[in-house]
């Protein structure tokens, strides 16, 4: 009996060695994956996680294990009848111990779910994504999964991997929501022991070797986050025990609650920040709790009363307001309003004007309202600085008085008004008087001629009948803008009686007369002006294009702004001269028109190559073609680009010979060095280069070999690593003496 009790206690409290029960456990064997850089949450739960992982391996009693115990006891009992009672008791102790251990294990996993979320909730992580990452990591460790992935649904066809353990669990960060759609539909954790045999198995997971899969859905309506899921993957078939599945369901429910709490907290922080931002308004706000509680001031109100913003004693607020009220200029008016306020506790006062002349002019519009929110009775004071508005109104009042005097004087000039009406009727510009509803109230004779309608027809029409830019809906908004601005100038299109649209210039004024509002519009046909502007714009663009054909764009822009001489020094520029060999002899036997046609075809192809490589064509002299690289905008690869250009020029001349049945060849010379570039003269501008480097490049061409590209040693040194050259040796150069030159062969 003692031995049976000992065995029962050992089985319950101390799990069997892994090598004994591993062939019979339903859970996949394997160690958890540990990271060296454990977080704060890891340090809190390390001991408990270690126990749970060990329980997966050694404390998963199954029917196989119990059956094995029964078989062993039966075999030994059949051989040794005397030991049968002892073996029977021992077998019962082992079986009962395993069953009790399984019951305790389910309780341990249930408590583990709460511990995991409690530790994460107490950590420094405060965003839903951080919580999901930590829970995914712990599920990855506790479930002994080969991979764990947290996904968020971006739209109907795309999901994003928030975190992957290991990082290679998914080939791409973007995948499909179909991986967790079924779990979201059923709103519970789904487990697939034989995932490849599932009808809707995802090829992307099967291709990675997934044999078993658990899907924990994250639902939008509970977490207030976008929908998603946590996937646990095993690369060999695995069966989760019932207590571990309940652990996943419980952990998922608690995770939803924690995420909802964290999201609510985050939103409260946002609301608090927005509330504080709202209180930064320039209007002073002061609250006084008449029940004896704390008062409150926003920054503008505190500055006005000379107090600190935030909470304040009601007595301090009352004293500060009394001091402020004692400084006003209109004491009598304020005393009258104050008497009403003190005699009627629920009285509301709006636009109470407080005027100050010292220390500087100030006018406040004060409002006082009783408040009764959530059993907090008090009074709210609003202080609005209307100094500019007040004095503007005073000025407006004076001007209004002056206008009234003028109106009285205008009554004496009635004859002049009739003459004015006569002038308006016969004005050259069309004049329209329009009501607030868009109805045309008056037009002059010019309007009738302009649109082809008789006067009576106009009086039954609205503005949108003739103006293409106005609709019934847009007229109201236009009226409000005009009312605020007073006058507007705009361009529109009017439609004549025969349906023709033509451009017009409209000058509009907002007027009030005899209590009614009017829109007075002066309309002028600008068809001819638009044609002239279009022609002028076309000519200007044409001139711009011609200028850019002559000069580089940066130089052309400078020339339009500067009237002085343009000359720039460039330290490193590559210059190319190319000459068509035998073209001079050809000109003696070919008609000029055909000669120029051939030359234009060749140089046009060279121009296209110049644009391709970003080079600057300088000029052509007869059959010579000059290019520069590195101006007017410097570039590091100026020499390389020029050599590429030279190779393509030879290709183009060969192609030209093939199609034109000619036998032209080029003699090309290239040099690199400093130059001065600019524009000289006042007529027939040309962008040109000067300097010894230019002369040397010209000598490289004139002393070159037909169908060859000759370069100086300076160019050779810049490009010898990327291109092939053949040393020509020293040759006698006119004006330079002996120089070492190279023949450019091609690319390496």
Secondary structure, DSSP 8 states (H G I E B T S, - for coil): -HHHHHHHHHHHHS---HHHHTTT-SS--------SS--HHHHHHHHHHHHHHHHHHH----HHHHHHHHHHHHHHHHH-GGGHHHHHHHHHHHHHHHHHHHHHHHHHHHHHHHHHHHHHHTSS--SHHHHHHHHHHHHHHHTT-SEEEEEEE-SSS-EEEEEEESGGGSSSSEE-GGGTHHHHHHTS-EEETTGGGSTT--HHHHHTT--EEEEEEE-HHHHSS--EEEEEEESS-----HHHHHHHHHHHHHHHHHHHHHHHHHHHHHHHHHHHHHTT-SSEEEEEETTS--EEE-HHHHHHHTS-SEEE-HHHHHHHHHHHHHT-S-HHHHHHHHHHHHH-TT--EEEEEEEE-SSS-EEEEEEEEEEEETTEEEEEEEEEE-HHHHHHHHHHHHHHHHHHHHHHHHGGGHHHHHHHHHHHHT-SSEEEEE-TTSBEEEE-HHHHHHH---HHHHTT-BGGGTBTT--HHHHHHHHHHHHHHSEEEEEEEEE-TTS-EEEEEEEEEEEEETTEEEEEEEEEE-HHHHHHHHHHHHHHHHHHHHHHHHS-HHHHHHHHH--S-EEEEEEEEEEEEEEEETHHHHHHHS-HHHHHHHHHHHHHHHHHHHHHHT-EEEEEETTEEEEEES-SS--TTHHHHHHHHHHHHHHHHHHHHHHHT---EEEEEEEEEEEEEEE-SSSS--EEEESHHHHHHHHHHHTS-TT-EEEEHHHHHHHTTTEEEEEEEEEEETTTEEEEEEEEEEE-
